[in-house]
Amino acid sequence: MIKTILTPTIFISYHCDMYSFLAGATSHMFADDVVTIVSCQIGIRFTDQCIDLEKRLSKILDQLEFYSVVVRLRNQNLI
């Protein structure tokens, strides 16, 4: 597989609106990678932290799923 400088540039250009779909998390893009950082509440019981983190992760995954649908529809020129 041949990689060029164009690949990361196209990825970032194509997905630059992903930030607007990931509310409630910190996201970073570098080359053709995306990192999303999700943190839970501190100062509460560990069990409650796990439940809180699970809810936050579930929300982020739902947002990513929605983003993928929007991108697919945009590629098909339906929106």
Helices and strands as residue ranges (DSSP letters): H 6-14, G 16-21, E 26-30, E 33-37, H 46-75
